[in-house]
C-alpha cells in the first residue's frame, strides 16, 4: 500500500537546534545523526529543527506490503532535553489520516517514540505506540512484509547491499564465460587439426 508518513515536532522543553531522525521497519540508532561507516550521510536524519521552528513536520512516501510495520522517531537531545512528537500514517492519494500517535514531552535520543501498525489491503490499523530504547524494534509479527524505501538516504545503503550480493554471481558468470571461450578455442584447434 502506498502511504505517506508524517513526522512532527510539536513542543520542546529546551532552546536550541537538534537533529530529528526517523526509521521505518528498522531500529533507530541512539546516535542516528552520525555518518555511517562508509562515509555517507546518515539515512535517518530528516531535519535539523530549532525551537523557534515549532511546530515542524516532514512528510515522505513509502510503499508497504501487507503485514506489520513500524516508524520510530527521535531527536538528538540528551537526557533532560525533551521533545513532544507525533507520527501520522496518511493515505498517499487523499492525505486522509489512517493512524497516528503523539508523545508527551518525553522524547530524546535515549527515549525514542514509535508507532506500530498493520497494513491489510487498503487499510491501516494502529497496534500500539510509546517509548522505545535506541537500537530496538517494537514487537513485529512474523512475515511483516518488506518495505520499498523512497528517500535517497535509504536507497544508497540498499543499493550497496544489492551490489554486494550480486558481485559473487557476476564473478561466477565471468569465470563461466572465460571457460566457454577456452573450450571454443580448443574445439576450433581440434577441428583445424582434423581438417
MARPA-583167 format. One record per residue (C-alpha): residue in three letters; z, x, y; residue number from 0. Coordinates in Angstrom, 3 decimals, m for minus. Each point is the difference from the previous one (the first is absolute). Layout:
REM residues N
R  type         z         x         y  seq
R   ALA         Z         X         Y  NUM
...
REM end
This chain:
REM residues 195
R  type         z         x         y  seq
R   UNK     0.000     0.000     0.000    0
R   UNK    m0.916     1.357     3.415    1
R   UNK     3.064     0.009     2.261    2
R   UNK     1.247     1.360     3.285    3
R   UNK     3.349     1.765     0.153    4
R   UNK     1.832    m0.096     3.316    5
R   UNK     2.897     2.373     0.676    6
R   UNK     2.078    m0.621     3.131    7
R   UNK     2.766     1.846     1.821    8
R   UNK     2.036    m2.653     1.799    9
R   UNK     3.218     1.541     1.304   10
R   UNK     1.894     3.274     0.072   11
R   UNK     3.504     1.275     0.759   12
R   UNK    m1.164     3.346     1.409   13
R   UNK    m2.339     1.304     2.712   14
R   UNK    m2.872     2.289    m0.835   15
R   UNK    m3.119     0.276    m2.128   16
R   UNK    m0.170    m0.108    m3.785   17
R   UNK    m2.645     0.117    m2.694   18
R   UNK    m0.547    m3.290    m1.801   19
R   UNK    m1.200     0.187    m3.582   20
R   UNK    m1.048    m2.335    m2.769   21
R   UNK    m1.111     0.199    m3.594   22
R   UNK    m1.742    m2.537    m2.198   23
R   UNK     0.792    m0.045    m3.735   24
R   UNK     1.535     3.463     0.043   25
R   UNK     3.368     1.417     1.094   26
R   UNK     0.388     1.178     3.594   27
R   UNK     1.388     3.548     0.311   28
R   UNK     3.062     0.542     2.168   29
R   UNK    m1.920     2.453     2.213   30
R   UNK    m3.197    m2.066    m0.103   31
R   UNK    m1.369     1.423     3.273   32
R   UNK    m0.322     3.563    m1.302   33
R   UNK    m3.398     1.336    m1.031   34
R   UNK    m0.837    m0.052    m3.675   35
R   UNK    m0.183     3.330    m1.894   36
R   UNK    m3.785     0.105     0.487   37
R   UNK     0.450     0.161     3.774   38
R   UNK    m1.318    m3.498     0.616   39
R   UNK     1.676    m2.408     2.393   40
R   UNK     2.550    m2.283    m1.607   41
R   UNK    m1.637    m3.086    m1.550   42
R   UNK     3.143    m2.019     0.728   43
R   UNK     0.226     0.218     3.820   44
R   UNK    m1.294    m3.114     1.756   45
R   UNK     1.232     0.798     3.495   46
R   UNK     2.350     1.730     2.375   47
R   UNK     2.068    m2.622     1.763   48
R   UNK     2.191     0.336     3.070   49
R   UNK     2.812    m2.425     0.761   50
R   UNK    m1.904    m1.157     3.100   51
R   UNK    m2.975    m0.997    m2.209   52
R   UNK     1.930    m2.719    m1.835   53
R   UNK    m0.975    m2.332    m1.452   54
R   UNK    m2.697     2.069    m1.760   55
R   UNK    m2.291    m0.832    m2.923   56
R   UNK    m2.584     1.560    m2.307   57
R   UNK    m2.428    m2.040    m2.133   58
R   UNK    m2.164     1.309    m2.835   59
R   UNK    m1.957    m1.543    m2.832   60
R   UNK     0.478     0.461    m3.723   61
R   UNK    m1.654    m1.364    m3.116   62
R   UNK     2.705    m0.821    m2.561   63
R   UNK    m0.645    m1.184    m3.544   64
R   UNK     2.058    m2.744    m1.644   65
R   UNK     3.480     1.283    m0.790   66
R   UNK     3.126     1.250     1.732   67
R   UNK    m0.278     2.223     3.064   68
R   UNK     2.261     1.373     2.702   69
R   UNK    m0.070     1.414     3.520   70
R   UNK     2.695     2.377     1.264   71
R   UNK     0.591     0.760     3.681   72
R   UNK     2.293     2.540     1.705   73
R   UNK     0.427     2.060     3.145   74
R   UNK     0.776     3.685     0.454   75
R   UNK     3.345    m0.906     1.601   76
R   UNK     3.058     1.670    m1.474   77
R   UNK     3.275    m1.626    m1.027   78
R   UNK     1.506    m2.023     2.835   79
R   UNK    m3.374    m0.523     1.698   80
R   UNK    m0.997    m3.409    m1.354   81
R   UNK    m3.114    m2.140     0.356   82
R   UNK    m0.808    m3.667    m0.647   83
R   UNK    m3.352    m0.407    m1.781   84
R   UNK    m2.156    m2.715    m1.510   85
R   UNK    m2.702     0.096    m2.680   86
R   UNK    m2.455    m2.879    m0.232   87
R   UNK    m2.719    m0.662    m2.576   88
R   UNK    m2.899    m1.894     1.603   89
R   UNK    m3.131    m1.698    m1.287   90
R   UNK    m2.847     2.374     0.833   91
R   UNK    m2.365    m2.669     1.296   92
R   UNK     2.214    m2.600     1.676   93
R   UNK     2.913     2.234     1.016   94
R   UNK     2.414    m2.575    m1.442   95
R   UNK     3.407     1.356    m1.007   96
R   UNK     0.371     0.044    m3.802   97
R   UNK     3.336     1.844    m0.293   98
R   UNK     2.320     1.917     2.313   99
R   UNK     3.335     1.764     0.164  100
R   UNK     2.065     1.126     2.991  101
R   UNK     2.872     2.479     0.045  102
R   UNK     3.104     0.135     2.132  103
R   UNK     0.448     3.071     2.221  104
R   UNK     0.533     2.261    m3.021  105
R   UNK    m3.229     1.870    m0.770  106
R   UNK    m0.384     3.780     0.257  107
R   UNK    m1.311     2.801    m2.226  108
R   UNK     2.921    m0.411    m2.437  109
R   UNK    m0.065    m3.820    m0.085  110
R   UNK    m3.580    m1.121    m0.470  111
R   UNK    m1.049    m3.656     0.050  112
R   UNK    m2.227    m1.622    m2.613  113
R   UNK    m1.648    m3.262    m0.959  114
R   UNK    m0.870    m0.630    m3.648  115
R   UNK    m2.578    m2.727    m0.627  116
R   UNK    m2.312    m1.397    m2.647  117
R   UNK    m3.716    m0.604     0.465  118
R   UNK    m1.487    m2.696    m2.210  119
R   UNK    m3.528    m1.216     0.661  120
R   UNK    m0.036    m0.988     3.668  121
R   UNK     3.770    m0.266     0.422  122
R   UNK     2.816     2.376     0.859  123
R   UNK     3.617    m0.600    m0.965  124
R   UNK     2.889     2.020     1.453  125
R   UNK     2.313     1.243    m2.756  126
R   UNK     2.613     1.947     1.972  127
R   UNK     0.616     2.225     3.001  128
R   UNK     2.701     2.307     1.265  129
R   UNK     1.021     3.613     0.400  130
R   UNK    m1.048     2.684    m2.450  131
R   UNK     0.704     3.718    m0.322  132
R   UNK    m2.787     2.474     0.828  133
R   UNK    m2.307     1.087    m2.835  134
R   UNK     0.770    m3.110    m2.062  135
R   UNK    m1.889    m3.199    m0.695  136
R   UNK     1.208    m3.561    m0.317  137
R   UNK    m0.109    m1.452    m3.505  138
R   UNK    m3.611    m0.704    m0.897  139
R   UNK    m1.234    m1.967    m2.986  140
R   UNK    m2.106     1.812    m2.550  141
R   UNK    m3.721    m0.172     0.657  142
R   UNK     0.376    m0.720     3.693  143
R   UNK    m3.592     0.936     0.714  144
R   UNK    m1.591     2.693     2.050  145
R   UNK    m0.537     0.322     3.689  146
R   UNK    m3.149     0.885     1.902  147
R   UNK     1.222     2.017     2.964  148
R   UNK    m1.844    m0.616     3.226  149
R   UNK     1.411     2.498     2.432  150
R   UNK    m1.420     3.506     0.313  151
R   UNK     3.408     1.569    m0.537  152
R   UNK     0.198    m1.686    m3.396  153
R   UNK    m3.607     0.675    m0.984  154
R   UNK     0.151     3.768     0.418  155
R   UNK     2.674     0.634    m2.690  156
R   UNK    m1.662    m2.518    m2.353  157
R   UNK    m3.375     1.759     0.448  158
R   UNK     1.605     3.343    m0.881  159
R   UNK     1.569    m1.468    m3.152  160
R   UNK    m3.320    m1.552    m1.003  161
R   UNK    m1.877     3.290     0.495  162
R   UNK     2.570     1.889    m2.081  163
R   UNK    m0.298    m2.448    m2.882  164
R   UNK    m3.808     0.179     0.140  165
R   UNK    m0.099     3.806     0.159  166
R   UNK     0.626     0.639    m3.720  167
R   UNK    m2.639    m2.558    m0.986  168
R   UNK    m2.492     1.620     2.371  169
R   UNK     0.778     3.433    m1.455  170
R   UNK    m0.561    m1.302    m3.540  171
R   UNK    m3.327    m1.495     1.054  172
R   UNK    m1.070     3.317     1.557  173
R   UNK     0.846     1.865    m3.218  174
R   UNK    m1.925    m2.552    m2.069  175
R   UNK    m3.041     0.320     2.290  176
R   UNK     0.096     3.805    m0.298  177
R   UNK     0.169    m0.326    m3.805  178
R   UNK    m2.953    m2.401    m0.005  179
R   UNK    m2.043     2.408     2.147  180
R   UNK     0.834     2.859    m2.371  181
R   UNK    m1.012    m2.120    m2.990  182
R   UNK    m3.285    m0.958     1.701  183
R   UNK    m0.758     3.663     0.677  184
R   UNK     0.774     0.888    m3.640  185
R   UNK    m2.258    m2.768    m1.276  186
R   UNK    m2.793     1.150     2.329  187
R   UNK     0.418     3.570    m1.290  188
R   UNK    m0.040    m1.203    m3.617  189
R   UNK    m3.048    m2.209     0.627  190
R   UNK    m1.766     2.979     1.693  191
R   UNK     0.785     2.251    m2.963  192
R   UNK    m1.389    m2.553    m2.473  193
R   UNK    m3.253    m0.492     1.888  194
REM end
